[in-house]
């Protein structure tokens, strides 16, 4: 009689282990699929980032060219006038802050 109960206990434990393995296997499968989805998202974000960096470089280049063109088009008199106006504005800001 005691041998039967040991056998039943062993079967019960094996059944429990089997159910735990099934749960772990399902969790592993879910995590793998989520991981694949996240890897796809990362790849898409890397592509988007590369595109945005190229656009940013283009905008920065255009900005530098625009600034260079703006200052090239100003005469010396206009430049001095602009410098004076900027100096006056800085002084006004200093007075308001002081």
Secondary structure, DSSP 8 states (H G I E B T S, - for coil): -HHHHHHHHHHHHHHHHHHHHHHHHHHHHHHHHHHHHHHHHHHHHHHHHHHHHHHHHHHHHHHHHHHHHHHHHS-HHHHHHHHHHHHHHHHHHHHHH-
